Amino acid sequence: MNHNKRVFYFDALRAMAIMGIVFCHASVFFLTFGVDNADFYSVAFFNCLRDFSIPVFVMLSGALLLNRNESFKAFFKKRLSRLLVPFLFWALVYIIYSHNYTFSNICNIIFGHSGGLGVTFWFVWMIMLMYLGIFIINKLINRTGESIIYVLTVLSLAYFIIVKLGFSPYPDRIVYFASFIVYIIIGYFIAHHDLVGSRVNGKHLALLGLAVSVALYFYYILGFVVPRSQLSGRLICLGYFTPLLLILSVNVFIFFKYSDRTGMMERISKSRLGEIITLISKYSFGIYLVHYLIIDIIKVNFLAYIHHYNSFVEILLLFSTTLIVSLAVLFVLDRIPFINRFSGTH
C-alpha cells in the first residue's frame, strides 16, 4: 500500500473511534444516578463504546506505521513533535483550569492518573511507547522480511488467551501500555492481508463484520456489563486484552475494510457526510486532548443545575455539543500562525 495515499475507510474508522471515546466520557456524569435504574442501560451502551474504540485507534496506528523503512531520527522527529507539542499545550491548559498548582495535581494531569482531570492523557504515554515498539518491529521486518508478521500475529493472539486464563501480564503501568503492541500487529495484519481473496464477496464480509459486531456489542452490554454492574453496585467493564473485545474490535475493522471494497466508502467520501468524517478524522487527536475539558466545563456550569429527565437524550446532547465545540476550537486554532501547532494536525 502507498503510505502517502489517504485511505478513506481509515478516516472513517478514526472518526468512529474518537466519537466512541467522546460518547464514553459524556456518559460518565450520568453514572452518578446509579446502576439500578432504567437509565443505566443508556449509560452503559454509550460508556462502553470506548472499549473497542481505543483498540481500533491502536490498530490504525499499526495499519499505517508498520512495515516502513525509516531512520530513528526521521521516524520519531515527525511523530513525537506532532504528539508532544499539542499534548504539553493542552496539559498546561488543564492545569490552569484546575486552579490547583500542587506538584501532585500537575503530575496527575500530565501522566493521566485515574480520577484526575487529565485522566485521558494516559493514551499519549501509551502511544509514545507504541512508537518505540513500532520502530523495533519495522527494523525486524526490514531484516527478516514481512513473513515475520504472521509469527507476531500468532503470538499476539496467544497473548489474549494468556489473559483469559487468568494470568497477570501487566503488573505495572509500563507493561500495561506495552501490551497494546498486540493491537498494533493485529491492525497491520488485518489491513494489509486478505486471506479470503475473491472467494468471498466483499459485501458479504462487510455485512458479516457488521452483524457480528452488533451482536457482540449487545451481548457485552446486556449479558455482561449491565448484570455485573448491578450486582456489584458500580460500572464493571472488561479489560482491553480480553478475547471478546478483541473479536469485537477486529469485526468492526473488518466491516469498514470490506465496505471499502464494495465501493460504499468511496461513495460516502464524495458526499457531505464524507467531508464531515474527514474533518473529524483530521482533528481526532486534538479532539481527544480537548474534549474532556469541554465536558467538565459543561458539567460544572450547566448539567449540575439542570433537572435530569432522560440519560439517553442528555448524553446525545452532551456528546453533540462537546464534539461541535471541540471542532470549533481546533478549527480556529488551526488558522492562527504558530498556535496551529497545538491543534494536533501539524
LOZA-959812 format. One record per residue: residue number from 1; residue in three letters; z, y, x of N, C-alpha, C in turn. Coordinates in steps of 0.001 Angstrom, whole numbers. Each point is the difference from the previous one (the first is absolute). Layout:
BEGIN
R NUM ALA Z Y X Z Y X Z Y X
...
This chain:
BEGIN
R 1 MET 0 -1197 840 0 1197 -840 0 1244 873
R 2 ASN -761 1007 -421 -12 1284 694 1292 739 -323
R 3 HIS 856 180 995 1311 609 -246 -123 1467 -380
R 4 ASN -1107 633 297 -172 1411 -303 -505 230 -1430
R 5 LYS -469 -1049 -655 -512 103 -1355 1147 -76 -991
R 6 ARG 45 963 -915 1075 23 -989 -249 -1075 -1051
R 7 VAL 993 -807 -261 -101 -1077 -972 794 417 -1236
R 8 PHE -688 157 -1132 654 563 -1171 1103 -902 -538
R 9 TYR -178 -1312 67 1056 -847 -557 1286 85 831
R 10 PHE -132 363 1283 1198 290 790 687 1257 -542
R 11 ASP -803 1022 -318 560 1223 -594 702 -312 -1322
R 12 ALA -638 -854 -816 574 -358 -1296 1324 -741 176
R 13 LEU 46 -919 961 1238 -724 292 1088 954 481
R 14 ARG -374 916 875 983 947 544 530 912 -1101
R 15 ALA -893 468 -876 425 859 -1110 923 -759 -941
R 16 MET -355 -1249 -297 851 -819 -864 1373 -199 625
R 17 ALA 31 -265 1307 1261 -270 691 908 1224 -4
R 18 ILE -547 1174 286 861 1193 38 482 345 -1403
R 19 MET -822 -234 -1013 452 256 -1369 1095 -983 -400
R 20 GLY -99 -1243 463 1052 -972 -270 1320 424 602
R 21 ILE -42 587 1197 1218 450 674 596 1204 -725
R 22 VAL -853 931 -435 491 1163 -755 615 -450 -1325
R 23 PHE -648 -952 -671 556 -553 -1239 1389 -586 247
R 24 CYS 140 -721 1101 1285 -613 332 1094 1053 115
R 25 HIS -249 1039 774 1026 1002 228 216 891 -1224
R 26 ALA -1030 142 -836 162 752 -1245 914 -751 -962
R 27 SER 21 -1319 105 804 -811 -926 1462 -126 425
R 28 VAL 303 300 1263 1360 -217 519 1041 783 -791
R 29 PHE -339 1225 -384 942 842 -745 473 -698 -1278
R 30 PHE -882 -761 -629 300 -602 -1299 818 -1281 115
R 31 LEU 250 -431 1239 909 -1130 198 1434 378 -359
R 32 THR 255 1318 -44 1349 464 -323 393 -363 -1433
R 33 PHE -988 -324 -838 303 -357 -1391 371 -1472 -134
R 34 GLY 7 -731 1127 452 -1379 -15 -1116 -1010 -131
R 35 VAL 346 -1271 166 -992 -1081 -29 79 -825 -1280
R 36 ASP 905 358 -893 189 -801 -1211 -681 584 -1236
R 37 ASN -650 1143 143 -666 590 -1153 -1492 -329 5
R 38 ALA -654 236 -1128 -1417 -351 -150 -882 789 955
R 39 ASP 420 1216 364 -795 834 900 -131 -608 1398
R 40 PHE 901 -913 341 -36 -570 1343 -1300 -754 263
R 41 TYR -620 -545 -1031 -1287 -681 179 -1039 970 566
R 42 SER -22 1220 -519 -930 1018 513 338 380 1433
R 43 VAL 1291 192 246 449 376 1342 -372 -1083 1011
R 44 ALA 259 -1258 -336 -315 -1107 904 -1501 -100 238
R 45 PHE -783 180 -1062 -1455 -91 129 -525 1018 1003
R 46 PHE 440 1247 -116 -502 1050 888 628 -91 1387
R 47 ASN 1292 -331 56 696 -34 1288 -586 -1056 932
R 48 CYS -351 -1147 -542 -445 -1121 828 -1466 78 392
R 49 LEU -709 1050 -445 -1368 203 483 -13 185 1514
R 50 ARG 1101 511 523 130 176 1449 -32 -1333 745
R 51 ASP 438 -1071 -669 216 -1266 689 -1293 -637 492
R 52 PHE -1133 360 -598 -1278 -436 572 -788 1170 580
R 53 SER 394 1234 -331 -711 1176 522 229 174 1501
R 54 ILE 1237 -195 455 286 103 1429 -774 -1055 789
R 55 PRO 25 -1292 -409 -819 -992 712 -1485 350 16
R 56 VAL -530 525 -1108 -1415 382 -45 -278 1114 1002
R 57 PHE 886 989 91 -143 1072 993 -105 -588 1409
R 58 VAL 893 -928 308 21 -595 1333 -1244 -865 230
R 59 MET -414 -743 -1016 -1204 -819 115 -1233 861 273
R 60 LEU -40 1180 -595 -1115 918 252 -39 438 1459
R 61 SER 1170 211 590 49 365 1422 -614 -1107 847
R 62 GLY 293 -1252 -351 -596 -1116 721 -1494 -66 -196
R 63 ALA -454 202 -1231 -1429 -50 -303 -774 1056 776
R 64 LEU 623 1153 217 -693 1122 625 163 72 1517
R 65 LEU 1106 -523 530 309 246 1407 -70 -1223 904
R 66 LEU 34 -1200 -574 -100 -1187 849 -1431 -203 484
R 67 ASN -108 -692 1153 -1294 -321 623 -732 1259 455
R 68 ARG 740 923 568 -576 1195 626 233 -83 1502
R 69 ASN -956 483 743 121 -1 1458 212 1432 469
R 70 GLU 1260 419 52 346 1361 389 1058 -29 1088
R 71 SER -5 1021 833 1028 107 1034 1321 375 -645
R 72 PHE 1083 -222 723 1334 321 -507 83 1470 -390
R 73 LYS -517 876 873 71 1438 -240 -801 395 -1237
R 74 ALA -1227 -527 -108 -861 354 -1130 580 -497 -1315
R 75 PHE 549 -1221 21 527 -596 -1226 1195 774 -529
R 76 PHE 941 340 888 1244 607 -454 -85 1517 -145
R 77 LYS -820 650 812 -90 1455 -86 -480 437 -1379
R 78 LYS -1034 -661 -482 -580 369 -1286 939 -309 -1158
R 79 ARG 664 -1158 43 776 -448 -1152 1421 553 -19
R 80 LEU 623 65 1164 1374 500 16 63 1491 -296
R 81 SER -1003 765 449 5 1437 -299 -150 232 -1501
R 82 ARG -847 -783 -651 -177 134 -1443 1236 -464 -760
R 83 LEU 748 -913 602 1196 -548 -644 1222 875 245
R 84 LEU 247 353 1275 1248 652 379 56 1474 -374
R 85 VAL -1110 726 149 28 1441 -262 383 301 -1456
R 86 PRO -693 -566 -987 431 262 -1384 1372 -573 -319
R 87 PHE 327 -1157 574 1309 -605 -256 1128 915 461
R 88 LEU -87 515 1216 1055 864 531 102 1296 -793
R 89 PHE -1130 515 -443 13 1223 -822 740 -244 -1312
R 90 TRP -363 -1084 -698 619 -254 -1295 1450 -458 146
R 91 ALA 331 -657 1093 1396 -348 251 833 1273 132
R 92 LEU -555 1004 680 690 1286 136 169 666 -1366
R 93 VAL -1043 -57 -819 77 568 -1354 1101 -691 -801
R 94 TYR 69 -1327 86 1029 -760 -718 1396 390 479
R 95 ILE 156 174 1318 1309 375 557 426 1370 -515
R 96 ILE -933 960 7 300 1348 -495 347 -53 -1479
R 97 TYR -758 -770 -762 242 -113 -1451 1364 -625 -288
R 98 SER 433 -910 844 1274 -691 -228 1210 914 189
R 99 HIS -168 1098 750 1093 939 307 1152 -699 720
R 100 ASN -323 -1084 664 1026 -743 742 -528 -226 1416
R 101 TYR 573 727 950 -520 -20 1358 877 -798 957
R 102 THR 774 -894 -562 807 -873 845 -903 -999 719
R 103 PHE 480 -465 1131 -791 -943 803 -308 -1265 -785
R 104 SER 981 -488 -761 -197 -1248 -742 -1050 164 -1085
R 105 ASN 4 1135 -701 -1000 216 -1049 -1394 140 584
R 106 ILE -106 726 1112 -1299 168 657 -546 -1357 420
R 107 CYS 845 -837 566 -428 -1343 409 -379 -852 -1218
R 108 ASN 779 109 -1074 -289 -768 -1210 -1374 344 -562
R 109 ILE -335 1291 26 -1299 432 -519 -1121 -429 934
R 110 ILE 136 298 1275 -1080 -293 949 -271 -1491 98
R 111 PHE 1054 -800 -3 -185 -1446 167 -106 -748 -1324
R 112 GLY 3 739 -1121 -244 -609 -1288 1037 -999 -447
R 113 HIS 1265 323 226 1070 -915 -393 111 -78 -1516
R 114 SER 317 -1162 -506 93 -253 -1438 1056 899 -641
R 115 GLY -366 545 -1163 926 833 -737 -97 1476 330
R 116 GLY -726 362 1058 -137 1389 395 -1249 638 -573
R 117 LEU -104 1309 189 -1149 746 -516 -1299 -444 674
R 118 GLY 98 -419 1254 -1198 -419 725 -206 -1504 -23
R 119 VAL 458 -649 -1068 -24 -1460 -60 -1396 -576 203
R 120 THR -1039 736 -366 -1376 -508 124 -506 23 1442
R 121 PHE 688 713 890 -526 179 1352 91 -1254 864
R 122 TRP 682 -1045 -491 24 -1254 749 -1425 -488 252
R 123 PHE -893 286 -937 -1374 -476 71 -713 547 1240
R 124 VAL 313 1244 369 -632 624 1166 354 -759 1271
R 125 TRP 1280 -354 144 436 -725 1193 -592 -1407 28
R 126 MET -102 -604 -1169 -617 -1327 -76 -1463 58 420
R 127 ILE -727 1015 -478 -1423 124 337 -187 251 1493
R 128 MET 894 779 607 -102 234 1441 145 -1309 771
R 129 LEU 928 -839 -442 167 -1301 633 -1221 -881 -263
R 130 MET -583 120 -1193 -1212 -767 -328 -1166 401 904
R 131 TYR -93 1287 325 -1066 446 902 80 -716 1344
R 132 LEU 1221 -156 499 179 -719 1259 -448 -1450 -163
R 133 GLY 390 -631 -1105 -408 -1376 -251 -1502 -139 -134
R 134 ILE -630 955 -692 -1454 -26 -170 -699 126 1345
R 135 PHE 501 900 842 -623 182 1317 86 -1295 816
R 136 ILE 1154 -664 -31 185 -1260 748 -940 -1084 -541
R 137 ILE -99 -101 -1314 -884 -1014 -602 -1460 301 331
R 138 ASN -357 1282 -1 -1376 364 363 -344 -439 1421
R 139 LYS 942 181 910 -232 -441 1378 -118 -1523 63
R 140 LEU 791 -687 -824 -73 -1458 -66 -1366 -445 -530
R 141 ILE -487 680 -1023 -1322 -317 -552 -1096 265 1031
R 142 ASN 128 1108 724 -1001 337 1013 -78 -1060 1095
R 143 ARG 1134 -619 301 41 -1005 1073 -390 -1389 -482
R 144 THR 366 -349 -1219 -180 -1381 -461 -1095 -167 -1045
R 145 GLY -419 1102 -632 -990 -94 -1063 656 87 -1374
R 146 GLU -803 277 -1005 532 229 -1339 570 -1269 -635
R 147 SER -348 -1157 542 501 -1254 -583 1528 -71 27
R 148 ILE 625 785 872 1465 4 69 608 493 -1310
R 149 ILE -782 761 -776 477 507 -1287 375 -1146 -934
R 150 TYR -761 -1109 63 299 -1139 -863 1386 -567 333
R 151 VAL 284 -84 1293 1306 -511 438 1107 951 -440
R 152 LEU -211 1293 198 1017 985 -366 225 34 -1505
R 153 THR -1062 -204 -772 136 -12 -1460 841 -1185 -455
R 154 VAL -254 -1165 580 791 -1191 -331 1469 223 353
R 155 LEU 256 593 1167 1377 285 409 654 1011 -947
R 156 SER -785 964 -463 525 998 -936 399 -634 -1320
R 157 LEU -829 -909 -502 323 -692 -1242 1245 -874 175
R 158 ALA 112 -599 1179 1180 -835 275 1271 833 -13
R 159 TYR -109 1255 377 1151 899 23 614 128 -1395
R 160 PHE -867 88 -1015 497 123 -1371 716 -1272 -443
R 161 ILE -451 -1132 498 664 -1271 -323 1386 -37 636
R 162 ILE 95 513 1229 1292 58 695 998 841 -794
R 163 VAL -482 1159 -508 873 867 -800 419 -713 -1283
R 164 LYS -954 -693 -631 274 -709 -1251 1040 -1101 200
R 165 LEU 2 -603 1167 944 -1087 272 1415 501 248
R 166 GLY 134 1314 50 1347 552 85 421 445 1385
R 167 PHE -888 -51 966 343 483 1335 30 1529 -5
R 168 SER 661 592 948 86 1452 92 -842 477 1173
R 169 PRO -1263 309 -257 -897 360 1093 130 1434 482
R 170 TYR 740 844 -723 137 1394 429 1458 446 -70
R 171 PRO 791 -365 1012 1426 342 8 281 1475 202
R 172 ASP -935 768 509 214 1432 152 -1265 746 -406
R 173 ARG 87 1342 22 -1072 825 -540 -1302 -139 791
R 174 ILE 86 -58 1319 -1207 -62 827 -754 -1300 -258
R 175 VAL 728 -1107 -72 -640 -1284 -278 -594 -1 -1408
R 176 TYR 699 633 -935 -509 112 -1372 -1317 775 -11
R 177 PHE -39 1141 691 -1236 779 76 -1118 -817 645
R 178 ALA 330 -710 1080 -1003 -794 713 -580 -1103 -883
R 179 SER 774 -439 -992 -460 -1069 -882 -1246 401 -785
R 180 PHE -215 1290 -196 -1155 448 -771 -1327 -297 707
R 181 ILE 58 -421 1265 -1233 -346 714 -730 -1132 -712
R 182 VAL 737 -835 -740 -654 -1103 -725 -950 553 -1052
R 183 TYR 364 1114 -637 -895 607 -992 -1195 674 679
R 184 ILE 195 505 1209 -1111 561 772 -1070 -1067 218
R 185 ILE 418 -1158 455 -922 -1099 311 -677 -518 -1261
R 186 ILE 788 -219 -1045 -560 -524 -1251 -969 1003 -618
R 187 GLY 314 1285 85 -892 1031 -533 -1351 -5 688
R 188 TYR 20 -128 1326 -1271 -53 731 -791 -1253 -384
R 189 PHE 702 -1122 -107 -670 -1261 -306 -689 62 -1362
R 190 ILE 685 518 -1000 -589 72 -1342 -1179 952 -32
R 191 ALA 158 1160 648 -1048 1021 -54 -1269 -414 728
R 192 HIS 133 -787 1078 -1153 -265 869 -477 -1448 -11
R 193 HIS 573 -837 -835 -431 -1392 -88 -273 -369 -1455
R 194 ASP -1128 -588 -211 -396 -424 -1337 -163 -1514 13
R 195 LEU 1070 -706 -355 -6 -1453 129 -788 -695 -1107
R 196 VAL -316 722 -1077 -740 -625 -1101 -1486 296 46
R 197 GLY -387 1053 750 -1414 334 124 -627 280 -1353
R 198 SER -1193 -492 -192 -718 229 -1260 219 -1125 -1003
R 199 ARG 865 -954 370 228 -1148 -887 738 411 -1272
R 200 VAL 794 1067 95 752 483 -1151 -435 1418 -304
R 201 ASN -279 260 -1255 -418 1325 -430 1101 1027 268
R 202 GLY -382 1150 595 972 1035 321 737 506 -1218
R 203 LYS -696 65 -1136 632 452 -1233 1097 -964 -430
R 204 HIS -262 -1296 169 1002 -1006 -373 1233 95 896
R 205 LEU -218 248 1292 1127 138 919 814 1251 -313
R 206 ALA -706 1077 -340 696 1236 -353 853 -205 -1245
R 207 LEU -571 -650 -1013 737 -256 -1235 1180 -939 243
R 208 LEU -224 -1001 868 1088 -920 337 1124 736 715
R 209 GLY -370 849 974 1008 781 718 789 893 -930
R 210 LEU -690 625 -959 672 871 -960 925 -804 -911
R 211 ALA -520 -1113 -524 796 -822 -925 1253 -549 669
R 212 VAL -152 -507 1217 1145 -547 716 1008 1108 324
R 213 SER -510 1176 387 886 1124 332 829 415 -1207
R 214 VAL -663 164 -1152 706 420 -1217 1021 -1056 -418
R 215 ALA -424 -1270 21 896 -1087 -401 1216 -77 920
R 216 LEU -236 87 1305 1101 -84 956 956 1175 -138
R 217 TYR -579 1194 -240 863 1174 -97 899 -73 -1232
R 218 PHE -553 -403 -1126 818 -111 -1204 1020 -1134 136
R 219 TYR -388 -1067 684 966 -1069 274 1127 523 881
R 220 TYR -367 779 995 985 570 920 988 898 -749
R 221 ILE -524 864 -882 858 929 -729 838 -719 -1047
R 222 LEU -671 -786 -863 677 -610 -1145 752 -1282 356
R 223 GLY -494 -711 1040 629 -1265 356 1011 104 1124
R 224 PHE -45 1108 754 927 120 1131 800 1304 -55
R 225 VAL -690 1148 76 694 1278 187 932 317 -1164
R 226 VAL -523 -27 -1231 823 389 -1147 1192 -946 -201
R 227 PRO -219 -1323 -97 1172 -879 -213 996 15 1143
R 228 ARG -475 19 1252 916 32 1142 776 1316 34
R 229 SER -682 1095 -304 648 1313 29 1063 110 -1087
R 230 GLN -333 -459 -1197 960 71 -1101 1187 -917 243
R 231 LEU -230 -1100 710 1093 -921 319 965 599 1016
R 232 SER -576 745 978 826 554 1080 484 1418 -286
R 233 GLY -629 668 -976 393 1370 -326 -643 1048 873
R 234 ARG -971 -370 813 -728 954 848 -1414 -518 233
R 235 LEU -881 891 427 -1391 -386 219 -115 -1024 1128
R 236 ILE -637 -1118 -278 -223 -1053 990 -1504 -233 150
R 237 CYS -503 176 1195 -1422 -234 289 -133 -992 1149
R 238 LEU -1167 -594 121 -270 -872 1132 -329 819 1235
R 239 GLY 228 -562 1179 -397 642 1245 -1503 -111 211
R 240 TYR -525 847 862 -1449 13 242 -500 -1320 588
R 241 PHE 875 -738 686 -445 -1206 711 331 -1267 -791
R 242 THR -419 0 -1247 167 -1171 -859 -1370 -440 -498
R 243 PRO -205 -1295 -197 -1316 -504 -401 -557 652 -1261
R 244 LEU 852 278 -986 -477 591 -1246 -641 1358 242
R 245 LEU 670 867 771 -547 1325 252 -1199 -62 949
R 246 LEU -27 -980 892 -1181 -197 841 -1206 -348 -869
R 247 ILE 156 -980 -883 -1112 -429 -856 -442 1137 -916
R 248 LEU 967 752 -531 -320 1139 -861 -795 1047 775
R 249 SER 459 356 1185 -671 1021 811 -1404 -447 403
R 250 VAL -139 -1257 388 -1303 -542 395 -965 31 -1178
R 251 ASN 462 -353 -1191 -873 -5 -1173 -424 1404 -411
R 252 VAL 888 971 166 -383 1388 -251 -1113 408 962
R 253 PHE 157 -356 1270 -1013 323 1013 -1326 -693 -348
R 254 ILE 66 -1264 -395 -1202 -762 -351 -715 629 -1194
R 255 PHE 764 439 -990 -613 646 -1164 -834 1203 417
R 256 PHE 556 869 832 -730 1181 432 -1187 -375 885
R 257 LYS 186 -956 873 -1079 -392 917 -1211 -537 -763
R 258 TYR 229 -913 -927 -1125 -620 -686 -513 845 -1165
R 259 SER 787 962 -452 -533 1002 -927 -1038 848 706
R 260 ASP 222 211 1291 -961 736 806 -1322 -767 101
R 261 ARG 94 -1324 105 -1211 -817 94 -833 69 -1277
R 262 THR 652 160 -1147 -722 39 -1276 -721 1328 -223
R 263 GLY 304 986 829 -599 1324 -182 868 932 -822
R 264 MET 1112 -506 -538 871 825 -833 593 1150 791
R 265 MET 430 -283 1234 605 1045 821 -1012 1091 350
R 266 GLU -1229 -398 229 -1035 998 320 -235 923 -1185
R 267 ARG -15 -569 -1205 -195 830 -1198 1164 957 -198
R 268 ILE 1206 -500 228 1176 871 -137 -14 1100 1046
R 269 SER -414 -344 1226 14 973 1102 -896 1202 -277
R 270 LYS -1012 -175 -854 -942 1077 -301 411 801 -1228
R 271 SER 1117 -362 -587 468 677 -1206 1106 1001 328
R 272 ARG 420 732 -1025 1117 936 169 1277 -746 370
R 273 LEU 186 -1183 -597 1159 -821 338 -14 -357 1480
R 274 GLY -1181 -303 527 -123 -331 1417 424 1154 894
R 275 GLU -326 1223 -405 400 1177 773 1524 142 20
R 276 ILE 629 -274 -1137 1464 85 -79 642 -1076 868
R 277 ILE -554 -1218 -61 527 -1104 816 -112 329 1479
R 278 THR -1150 529 403 -215 362 1406 963 1101 430
R 279 LEU 248 961 -889 930 1099 305 1422 -541 199
R 280 ILE 436 -870 -900 1348 -585 119 98 -832 1267
R 281 SER -1059 -757 314 -15 -799 1225 69 882 1241
R 282 LYS -747 1075 -11 -28 920 1149 1382 568 289
R 283 TYR 726 340 -1045 1310 623 165 1148 -1006 -151
R 284 SER -302 -1291 56 1019 -1016 -287 1223 103 919
R 285 PHE -218 209 1298 1137 81 912 820 1259 -277
R 286 GLY -683 1106 -262 705 1230 -350 777 -156 -1290
R 287 ILE -587 -678 -991 701 -259 -1256 1246 -833 266
R 288 TYR -148 -1000 878 1155 -841 325 1131 845 572
R 289 LEU -323 947 857 1026 802 660 662 1009 -940
R 290 VAL -763 581 -917 518 1122 -788 495 -398 -1386
R 291 HIS -459 -1130 -548 261 -270 -1420 1484 -187 -317
R 292 TYR 767 -586 911 1413 -270 -295 776 1309 -121
R 293 LEU -376 989 804 633 1318 -75 -306 660 -1342
R 294 ILE -1248 -104 -432 -395 603 -1276 731 -677 -1157
R 295 ILE 103 -1321 51 732 -723 -1045 1449 454 -45
R 296 ASP 618 163 1161 1403 421 52 166 1402 -581
R 297 ILE -926 892 313 60 1377 -539 -97 -32 -1520
R 298 ILE -911 -809 -525 -169 -99 -1457 1241 -617 -639
R 299 LYS 544 -1036 629 1187 -660 -556 1193 959 -59
R 300 VAL 220 727 1095 1172 880 90 -122 1192 -941
R 301 ASN -1192 560 -114 -181 1252 -734 -460 -158 -1444
R 302 PHE -527 -1177 -347 -521 -169 -1352 555 -1236 -710
R 303 LEU -189 -1181 598 368 -1238 -684 1486 -84 -308
R 304 ALA 810 574 883 1451 -60 -203 439 769 -1247
R 305 TYR -879 895 -517 383 839 -1145 -806 -316 -1260
R 306 ILE -882 -1002 83 -841 -346 -1146 543 -1260 -655
R 307 HIS 25 -4 -1313 493 -1152 -734 -950 -1185 175
R 308 HIS 557 -1129 371 -813 -1211 220 -408 -610 -1336
R 309 TYR -1312 -360 -104 -439 -615 -1256 -847 -1248 198
R 310 ASN -807 -87 1045 -835 -1180 204 -389 -97 1472
R 311 SER 520 -1024 690 -240 -117 1444 -1476 -161 331
R 312 PHE -725 -762 -801 -1416 -253 281 -778 1309 51
R 313 VAL 165 816 -1026 -707 1285 -58 483 941 1089
R 314 GLU 1309 39 222 559 919 992 -424 -361 1422
R 315 ILE -83 -1292 293 -464 -419 1328 -1452 402 192
R 316 LEU -825 -200 -1028 -1406 406 87 -126 1503 244
R 317 LEU 822 779 -692 -46 1458 171 468 406 1394
R 318 LEU 1086 -618 460 505 320 1339 -998 -420 1070
R 319 PHE -590 -1163 -167 -1031 -460 945 -1172 976 36
R 320 SER -533 357 -1160 -1172 881 -65 302 1359 624
R 321 THR 1150 557 -348 393 1304 546 145 -65 1514
R 322 THR 661 -1053 486 214 -153 1446 -1320 -142 740
R 323 LEU -902 -822 -522 -1286 -210 664 -816 1288 31
R 324 ILE -45 714 -1115 -787 1242 -72 575 1060 926
R 325 VAL 1325 172 -28 632 1008 866 -184 -376 1474
R 326 SER 150 -1287 324 -196 -451 1389 -1410 325 476
R 327 LEU -987 -335 -816 -1398 274 361 -242 1501 147
R 328 ALA 585 785 -900 -190 1454 64 589 573 1285
R 329 VAL 1210 -431 343 652 478 1229 -833 -373 1225
R 330 LEU -432 -1242 69 -767 -473 1153 -1373 638 55
R 331 PHE -599 224 -1155 -1317 633 -67 64 1417 565
R 332 VAL 1062 727 -351 180 1365 508 269 -23 1503
R 333 LEU 901 -870 446 305 -99 1431 -1247 -335 810
R 334 ASP -849 -833 -561 -1185 -473 709 -1017 1107 235
R 335 ARG 176 1125 -672 -950 1097 124 555 1177 801
R 336 ILE 1159 -192 612 599 1037 839 -94 -440 1462
R 337 PRO -668 777 847 -122 -370 1418 1361 -290 633
R 338 PHE 43 -1006 843 1182 -500 691 938 -732 -967
R 339 ILE 322 626 -1133 891 -629 -985 -632 -1277 -552
R 340 ASN -1331 -55 31 -676 -1177 -559 337 -1289 763
R 341 ARG 570 127 1183 412 -1177 769 1136 -753 -696
R 342 PHE 678 674 -932 1151 -597 -668 -372 -692 -1310
R 343 SER -1280 32 -373 -412 -603 -1263 -154 -1507 90
R 344 GLY -36 -551 1226 -144 -1441 171 -1430 -497 38
R 345 THR -952 924 25 -1418 -414 19 -676 264 1336
R 346 HIS 690 622 940 -633 403 1268 669 -698 1190
